[in-house]
Amino acid sequence: MFKDIVDAMREEFWTCLKEIKYLSERVEAVEKKVGITTKRKGTSAQNTTPPPKPTLEPGLGFDWASRLVHYMLGFQLYIKKNYELWSLVGPEPVMCSLLEFDNLTGLNCECIEDLERPHCVVTKELTSFWEMLGVHVEAGPSTQEIIAAFKRCEGWSQDDRKRLAYLAIFTGYIQGRKYSTPKRVSLARFVMELERFENYPWGRVAFKVLMDFVKGRDISGCYTINGFAQALQVWVYTALPELGATFGNPLPNNPSPPILAYKGRKGRRQFKEAILSQDTYIRGRAPAVTCWMLHTALKKALHDDEYEELMDSKLGVFIKFQELGFDWASRLVHYMLGFLLDIKKKYELWSLVGPEPVRFSLLEFENLTGLNYEYIEDLERPHCVVTKELTSFWEMLGVHVEAGPSTQEIIAAFERCEGWSRDDRKWLAYLSIFTRYIEGKKYSTPTRVSLARLVMELERFENYPWGRVAFKVLMDSVKGRDISGCYTINGFAQALQVWVYIALLELGANYGNPLPNNLSPLILAYKGRKGRRQFKEAILSQDIVDAMREGFGTCLKEIKYLSERVEAVEKKVGITTKQKGISAQNTTPPPKSTLKPGSESVNGTNVGRKSLPEDKAKVIIPKKKLYPGYNPFVPIDKKKLKELADWLKTCPHYRTPLYKKPRTSRTWWYQILQTSLEWLEDCHIDAWINVPRKRYDANPQHFRGERMCFRDYLFAQQWRFNYKDFKDSEPDQNGLGRRLPGGAWNYYAGTIPSFCQSNKVWGTDIDDIYAPVNFADSHWIAIWISIPKRHIVVFDSICSSISPEELDVVMEPFLYMVPYLLVECASSDELRAQYSLEPFTYERPTNIPPVRAGDCGVYTLKYIECHALGIEFSKKDFAKANGKTMEDKMAVDIFQELPDAHEFENKDNDANLGAYEG
């Protein structure tokens, strides 16, 4: 029963933490929007990173250990060479290059020209075999298509089955992409020449595919590794032989190549224990390995008496600490940082672990280390004269006189300092303490030169308040830190671990490995202990019921405070977000536009043309605003509206009746825009489309994605007008060579519209395309083209204005020419293989808030803006009575952001518009 109570409290406690995390992020986003710089960071729940997913598993019965590969990728070092991977696991980094891959796999890794673009003639035999595969001749087969071909290949010739088998190896192991993704056709065609295919340097191709996907990869979320990912796992076994022998499940007799020498082993717990035995660290990266390397070099370079003198100095506590062989427990520190409370004081940490929060401040750091903490002005910018002696010593270090040395440069200097003077070696030793323990930056990062130069005055250096400097470095690195992914702690991070031992005495006694005689300072009183499981058990034993009860109450107060705070701020800026359930767990799924019965008129595939179910429309139009963008329905600024009105009164045609105003008059332009039920001209549509385009160009993070573009009215008009030429033109044998509308490539490449020119390519840089469409000069609709989904959604404010049959005709040019353009304009066979000439599908949701005839232009533009922002089409915001308000708001926004819009003439694509003149 007691265990049940504890489990229940633990569950509720974590629920509260998630709630606080959500509210903290929410209030931070809103405050940022309104210019409030206060930063509160709630206690974040622990995030775990999912493992990578390989595409296929080998037939050896090999067990894929995704966590092992994931951790190795997490310990990558930054290497400039594109095709070398270095991972710092163990006392020395290990390398994976083409040489290692060659040794692992035994494949041909010969270097040839045009490795990935070999010449291969498209013969009748190739075309016939591709037809048997059921694959377009311009595309490479996918794994899905290969598997389907295996099911019907019984009657094929022996050569055809052999080709199919080779293609299976190519798709599954060399390319190793997702199940339904086409492979590169230029390489797949080799299969028609069996001898050439078998002798091709596939080892080099496979290695390049693999490295392109793991080198510098963002592994903070779910991700897929293309290529022969299992080779990385075997590389770990060979690079860390002890780990491989224990957990790689090696086969007897050492089969060759090494890729066949292990069966692998799944599991997470065993790997973590093994990896911890390699002198490594998890998540919160501390300088354990680098400290060991530096200390080894220092001890080897100094004479015994010099080393003893350094240990007895005022900074010798760091050397004594290293001599302890202290075990860095990164997980312990990571958990403590995860329980941080939001404290306004910049240089205090409070962590809620146990019945009461524990503090880490300058006072605690002083007691731990015994260093000098005297207060002085210009602490981090002391004055130091650049003398000839200093310049000469910096030259010996191999460091520019205006830079501080890095740990890497200090270690290199230790290797060549044997002939240096005693003072020079002493300066070098002090610099090693400064770079590694006080600054504690990454291995190759320079330190601050203003502080490093103090080493030239040994007495001043030794008596400097390094305790205050080291504390500030450490706090700047951990205070308010995002610890959701891998991260590095600068400074003397081990002090945090010893602080935990002292703050939680029972935990320190049991798991801190305390030394006898209570050594002083306290940093020397523990040897530490690695491991994760013990810490969890220990932390849960810190009077857990009382602690959780106290923590639960604190959480409730924090939630109440944050809720009131975010509600007040949101109310101030007009946001009416409503939370349901546990906010941290409520996410809106991405839009789904797959072809299903019930969608209206999808290329004739659905003959029934039924109305779209309301629940499906709610998927297409997100119900929640998930993005930190602006509010498109914020009340209009009356002062700015008056400013616009006053400006219009200065126009000489202000009092002229509308029908007599010249079209070049600004009063005609704005009067049309601000008059309810007035038909919006092309110039008004383009002017407003330029507003979200300009906002997106400046702040893409405000929108629901950073791969979208906004097209002007000419895009749809020209494509529809020229579709007949496209349709009537004869394609070549590959289905290409048709006549596209003039300027189609310019739209594809993002060179037009010229206003806020993006130069982003469809498919490569752009996934979503928004455009207004004019139907018969009587009705405006909006379209959203999703390239990844191969689908178009029509936002129509008055569905009765266009019959389903008429809408089929309107949409046909986009359904056929968009996929054609993606294939025709692709810059490579590999890119072309990702697309298909098959037409897109489309649908028209029927639950769009209706409007009055005449206001369709305004609402069409608002549909585009809101959908791009990820905001629902609410009946309240899109009520018919709000039409006039929206028109005035648009007028004010255009006046403010595009003051010359009324004079703007769209000259994009002028060379191709002659077709419209007769």
Long-range contacts (C-beta under 8 A, 24 or more apart in sequence): 5-545, 6-540, 6-544, 6-545, 6-548, 9-545, 9-548, 9-549, 9-552, 10-544, 10-548, 12-552, 13-548, 13-551, 13-552, 13-555, 14-45, 15-582, 16-552, 16-555, 16-556, 16-558, 16-559, 17-42, 17-43, 17-44, 17-45, 17-555, 18-45, 18-582, 18-583, 18-584, 18-585, 19-555, 19-559, 19-582, 19-583, 19-584, 20-555, 20-558, 20-559, 20-562, 21-45, 21-584, 22-582, 22-583, 22-584, 23-559, 23-562, 23-563, 23-566, 23-583, 24-342, 24-562, 26-566, 26-577, 26-583, 27-562, 27-565, 27-566, 27-569, 29-628, 30-566, 30-569, 30-570, 30-573, 30-575, 31-569, 32-628, 33-573, 33-628, 33-630, 34-569, 34-572, 34-573, 36-569, 39-480, 40-342, 40-562, 41-340, 41-342, 41-480, 42-342, 42-558, 42-562, 43-338, 43-339, 43-340, 43-341, 43-352, 43-555, 43-558, 44-338, 44-483, 44-484, 45-338, 45-584, 46-335, 46-338, 47-484, 47-485, 49-74, 49-219, 49-220, 49-221, 49-485, 50-221, 50-222, 52-219, 52-223, 52-224, 52-225, 52-229, 53-222, 53-223, 53-224, 53-225, 54-176, 54-224, 54-225, 54-229, 54-230, 55-143, 55-172, 55-176, 55-177, 55-178, 55-179, 55-224, 55-225, 55-226, 55-229, 56-143, 56-172, 56-173, 56-176, 57-230, 58-173, 58-230, 60-260, 60-263, 61-263, 62-230, 62-262, 62-263, 62-264, 63-249, 63-263, 63-264, 63-265, 63-266, 64-229, 64-230, 64-233, 64-264, 64-266, 65-233, 65-247, 65-264, 65-265, 65-266, 65-267, 65-271, 67-267, 67-268, 67-271, 68-233, 68-236, 68-271, 68-275, 69-225, 69-229, 69-232, 69-233, 69-236, 70-219, 71-271, 71-275, 71-282, 72-232, 72-236, 73-214, 73-217, 73-219, 74-219, 74-486, 75-280, 76-216, 78-216, 82-211, 82-215, 83-207, 83-208, 83-211, 83-215, 85-211, 85-214, 85-215, 88-280, 88-289, 89-240, 89-275, 89-278, 89-280, 90-240, 90-278, 90-279, 90-280, 90-289, 91-279, 91-289, 91-292, 91-293, 94-239, 94-240, 96-232, 96-235, 96-239, 98-203, 98-204, 98-207, 100-235, 100-238, 101-203, 101-206, 101-207, 101-210, 101-231, 101-235, 102-203, 103-257, 103-258, 104-231, 104-234, 104-235, 104-238, 104-257, 104-258, 104-259, 105-203, 105-206, 105-228, 105-231, 105-257, 105-259, 106-203, 106-256, 106-257, 106-259, 107-201, 107-202, 107-203, 107-206, 108-199, 108-200, 108-201, 108-202, 108-203, 108-204, 109-201, 109-203, 109-204, 109-207, 110-201, 110-204, 111-201, 111-204, 112-201, 115-201, 115-204, 115-205, 115-208, 116-184, 116-186, 116-187, 116-205, 116-208, 116-830, 117-186, 117-828, 117-829, 118-186, 118-187, 118-190, 118-200, 120-186, 120-189, 120-190, 120-192, 120-193, 122-189, 123-192, 125-192, 126-189, 126-192, 129-160, 129-163, 129-192, 132-156, 132-160, 133-164, 133-167, 135-182, 136-735, 136-836, 136-837, 137-733, 137-734, 138-185, 138-734, 138-735, 138-736, 138-823, 138-829, 138-832, 138-833, 139-182, 139-185, 139-832, 139-833, 139-836, 140-171, 140-175, 140-182, 140-183, 140-184, 140-185, 140-187, 140-188, 140-833, 141-167, 141-171, 141-182, 141-183, 141-188, 142-171, 142-177, 142-179, 142-180, 142-181, 142-182, 142-183, 143-171, 143-172, 143-177, 143-178, 143-179, 143-180, 143-181, 144-179, 144-180, 146-171, 146-172, 159-194, 162-194, 163-191, 163-192, 163-194, 166-191, 166-194, 166-197, 166-198, 167-191, 170-202, 173-206, 173-227, 173-228, 174-202, 174-205, 174-206, 174-209, 174-227, 174-228, 175-209, 175-226, 175-227, 176-206, 176-209, 176-210, 176-225, 176-226, 176-227, 176-228, 176-229, 177-226, 178-224, 181-834, 182-833, 182-834, 183-833, 184-829, 184-830, 184-833, 185-829, 185-830, 185-832, 185-833, 186-829, 186-830, 206-231, 220-484, 220-485, 220-486, 230-259, 230-264, 231-259, 233-264, 234-258, 234-259, 234-261, 234-262, 234-264, 237-262, 240-278, 242-274, 242-277, 242-278, 243-271, 243-274, 243-275, 243-277, 243-278, 246-270, 246-274, 247-271, 247-274, 269-533, 272-532, 273-531, 276-530, 276-531, 281-328, 281-330, 282-330, 282-331, 282-334, 282-532, 283-330, 283-331, 283-334, 283-483, 283-486, 283-487, 284-330, 284-331, 284-333, 284-334, 284-337, 284-483, 284-487, 284-488, 284-489, 284-493, 285-330, 285-486, 285-487, 285-488, 285-489, 286-328, 286-330, 286-333, 286-489, 286-493, 286-494, 287-436, 287-440, 287-493, 288-328, 290-407, 290-436, 290-443, 291-322, 291-436, 291-437, 292-322, 293-411, 294-407, 294-410, 294-411, 294-432, 294-435, 294-436, 295-319, 295-322, 297-410, 297-411, 297-414, 297-415, 297-432, 298-414, 298-429, 298-432, 300-414, 301-414, 301-415, 301-417, 301-418, 301-425, 301-428, 302-425, 302-429, 306-422, 306-425, 306-426, 306-429, 309-426, 310-426, 310-429, 310-430, 313-462, 314-371, 314-372, 314-462, 314-463, 315-371, 315-430, 315-433, 315-462, 315-466, 317-369, 317-370, 317-371, 317-521, 317-523, 317-524, 318-433, 318-436, 318-437, 318-492, 319-433, 320-524, 321-494, 321-523, 321-524, 324-515, 324-524, 324-527, 325-527, 326-494, 326-526, 326-527, 326-528, 327-513, 327-527, 327-528, 327-529, 327-530, 328-493, 328-494, 328-497, 328-528, 328-530, 329-497, 329-528, 329-529, 329-530, 329-531, 329-535, 331-531, 331-532, 331-535, 332-497, 332-500, 332-535, 333-489, 333-493, 333-496, 333-497, 333-500, 334-483, 335-535, 335-539, 336-496, 336-500, 337-478, 337-481, 337-483, 338-483, 346-475, 346-479, 347-471, 347-472, 347-475, 347-479, 349-475, 349-478, 349-479, 351-503, 352-551, 352-554, 353-504, 353-539, 353-542, 353-547, 354-503, 354-504, 354-542, 354-543, 354-547, 355-542, 355-543, 355-546, 355-547, 355-550, 356-550, 358-503, 358-504, 360-496, 360-499, 360-503, 362-468, 362-471, 364-499, 364-502, 365-467, 365-470, 365-471, 365-474, 365-495, 365-499, 366-467, 366-471, 367-521, 367-522, 368-495, 368-498, 368-499, 368-502, 368-521, 368-522, 368-523, 369-467, 369-470, 369-492, 369-495, 369-521, 369-523, 370-467, 370-520, 370-521, 370-523, 371-465, 371-466, 371-467, 371-470, 372-463, 372-464, 372-465, 372-466, 372-467, 372-468, 373-465, 373-467, 373-468, 373-471, 374-465, 374-468, 375-465, 375-468, 376-465, 379-465, 379-468, 379-469, 379-472, 380-448, 380-450, 380-451, 380-469, 380-472, 381-450, 382-450, 382-451, 382-454, 382-464, 384-450, 384-453, 384-454, 384-456, 384-457, 386-453, 387-456, 389-456, 390-453, 390-456, 393-424, 393-427, 393-456, 396-420, 396-424, 397-428, 397-431, 399-446, 402-449, 403-446, 403-449, 404-435, 404-439, 404-446, 404-447, 404-448, 404-449, 404-451, 404-452, 405-431, 405-435, 405-446, 405-447, 405-452, 406-435, 406-441, 406-443, 406-444, 406-445, 406-446, 406-447, 407-432, 407-435, 407-436, 407-441, 407-442, 407-443, 407-444, 408-443, 408-444, 410-435, 410-436, 423-458, 426-458, 427-455, 427-456, 427-458, 430-455, 430-458, 430-461, 430-462, 431-455, 434-466, 437-470, 437-491, 437-492, 438-466, 438-469, 438-470, 438-473, 438-491, 438-492, 439-473, 439-490, 439-491, 440-470, 440-473, 440-474, 440-489, 440-490, 440-491, 440-492, 440-493, 441-490, 442-488, 494-523, 494-528, 495-523, 497-528, 498-522, 498-523, 498-525, 498-526, 498-528, 501-526, 504-538, 504-539, 504-542, 506-538, 506-541, 506-542, 507-535, 507-538, 507-539, 507-541, 507-542, 510-538, 511-535, 511-538, 573-631, 573-634, 574-631, 574-633, 574-634, 574-635, 575-631, 577-624, 577-625, 586-624, 587-626, 588-622, 588-623, 588-624, 588-626, 589-619, 591-619, 591-620, 591-622, 591-786, 591-789, 591-793, 592-616, 592-619, 592-620, 592-789, 593-620, 593-786, 593-789, 593-791, 593-793, 593-841, 593-843, 594-789, 594-791, 595-791, 595-841, 599-841, 599-843, 600-804, 600-807, 600-843, 600-844, 600-846, 601-804, 601-807, 601-808, 601-811, 601-842, 601-843, 601-844, 602-841, 602-842, 602-843, 603-815, 603-839, 603-840, 603-841, 603-842, 604-808, 605-841, 609-804, 611-846, 612-843, 612-844, 612-845, 612-846, 612-847, 614-847, 616-845, 617-845, 617-846, 617-847, 617-848, 620-793, 620-845, 621-845, 621-867, 621-872, 621-873, 622-704, 622-870, 622-871, 622-872, 623-872, 624-870, 624-872, 625-869, 625-870, 625-871, 625-872, 626-704, 626-870, 627-701, 627-702, 627-703, 627-704, 627-869, 627-870, 628-701, 628-702, 629-699, 629-702, 629-703, 629-869, 629-870, 629-871, 630-695, 630-702, 630-869, 632-862, 632-865, 632-866, 632-869, 632-871, 633-877, 636-885, 636-888, 636-889, 636-892, 637-892, 640-892, 640-895, 640-896, 641-888, 641-891, 641-892, 643-895, 644-670, 644-891, 644-892, 644-895, 647-895, 664-903, 666-902, 666-903, 669-901, 669-902, 670-891, 670-895, 670-902, 673-887, 673-890, 673-891, 673-894, 674-884, 674-887, 674-888, 674-891, 675-887, 676-852, 676-854, 676-855, 676-883, 676-884, 676-887, 677-852, 677-853, 677-854, 677-855, 677-883, 678-854, 679-854, 679-857, 680-780, 680-857, 680-858, 682-713, 682-774, 682-906, 683-902, 683-904, 683-905, 683-906, 684-857, 685-712, 685-713, 685-772, 685-774, 685-780, 685-857, 685-860, 685-861, 686-712, 686-713, 686-714, 686-904, 686-906, 687-894, 687-898, 687-901, 687-902, 687-904, 688-861, 688-890, 688-894, 689-713, 689-772, 689-861, 689-864, 690-753, 690-755, 690-756, 690-898, 690-901, 690-904, 691-890, 691-893, 691-894, 691-897, 691-898, 692-864, 692-865, 692-868, 693-753, 693-755, 693-756, 694-755, 694-756, 694-897, 694-898, 695-897, 696-756, 696-868, 697-756, 697-758, 702-869, 703-868, 703-869, 703-870, 704-867, 704-868, 704-869, 704-870, 705-767, 705-768, 707-760, 707-765, 707-766, 707-767, 707-768, 708-766, 708-767, 708-768, 708-769, 708-770, 708-868, 709-750, 709-758, 709-760, 709-766, 709-768, 709-769, 709-770, 710-770, 710-771, 710-864, 710-868, 711-747, 711-753, 711-769, 711-770, 711-771, 711-772, 712-753, 712-771, 712-772, 712-906, 712-908, 713-771, 713-772, 713-773, 713-774, 714-906, 714-908, 714-909, 714-913, 715-747, 715-771, 716-771, 716-772, 716-773, 716-774, 716-783, 716-814, 717-774, 717-916, 718-742, 718-743, 718-909, 718-912, 718-913, 718-916, 719-744, 719-813, 719-814, 719-817, 720-773, 720-810, 720-813, 721-915, 721-916, 722-915, 723-812, 723-813, 723-816, 723-817, 726-813, 726-816, 726-817, 726-820, 727-816, 735-823, 735-837, 736-820, 736-823, 736-824, 738-820, 738-824, 740-817, 740-820, 740-821, 740-824, 741-817, 741-912, 742-909, 742-911, 742-912, 742-915, 743-908, 743-909, 743-911, 743-912, 744-817, 744-821, 745-821, 745-825, 746-908, 746-909, 748-821, 748-822, 748-825, 749-825, 752-908, 752-909, 753-906, 753-908, 754-908, 762-787, 762-818, 762-821, 762-822, 762-825, 763-787, 763-822, 763-826, 763-831, 763-834, 763-835, 764-831, 768-868, 769-818, 770-864, 770-867, 770-868, 772-857, 772-860, 772-861, 772-864, 773-810, 775-801, 775-802, 775-806, 775-810, 779-856, 780-856, 780-857, 780-860, 781-810, 781-856, 781-860, 782-860, 782-861, 782-863, 782-864, 782-867, 783-811, 783-814, 784-864, 784-867, 785-814, 785-818, 785-840, 787-818, 787-822, 790-819, 790-836, 790-838, 790-840, 790-841, 791-840, 791-841, 791-842, 791-843, 792-840, 792-841, 792-842, 792-843, 793-842, 793-843, 793-844, 793-845, 794-842, 794-843, 794-844, 794-845, 795-845, 795-848, 795-860, 795-863, 795-864, 795-867, 795-873, 796-844, 796-848, 797-848, 797-849, 797-850, 797-851, 797-855, 797-856, 797-859, 797-860, 797-863, 798-850, 798-851, 798-853, 798-856, 799-844, 799-846, 799-848, 801-853, 801-856, 807-844, 811-842, 814-840, 814-842, 815-839, 815-840, 815-841, 815-842, 816-840, 848-873, 849-873, 849-874, 849-875, 849-878, 849-879, 850-880, 851-878, 851-880, 851-883, 852-880, 852-883, 855-880, 855-883, 858-883, 858-886, 858-887, 858-890, 859-883, 859-886, 861-890, 862-886
